[in-house]
Amino acid sequence: GWEEMHPRALSLMEAQLAVPEDARLDEGAVRAVETRDFWRAAEVSPSEQSYHWNRNGETMFLIGDAMGRQMVDLLSNP
């Protein structure tokens, strides 16, 4: 989520979101999805396993939906 402050996690997120801008890739051929809005706290999740998004089904659905929408757009607009 947006409260993550660990430098290693932040650098990983930054690197993942930068992939579509990598000049070695075909422009527009790769998408990244910002997923921090999908974080659900342990109190509303089945687990306190933060590195697995607290095993929250809503979070997993939202991530998959967002990624799927980007894939549809990518395939529709080559």
Buried (B, 14 or more C-beta within 10 A) or exposed (E): BEEEEEEEEEEEBEEEEEEBEEEEEEEEEEBBBEBEEBBBEEEEBEEEEBEEBBBBEEBBEBBEEBBEEBEEEEEEEE
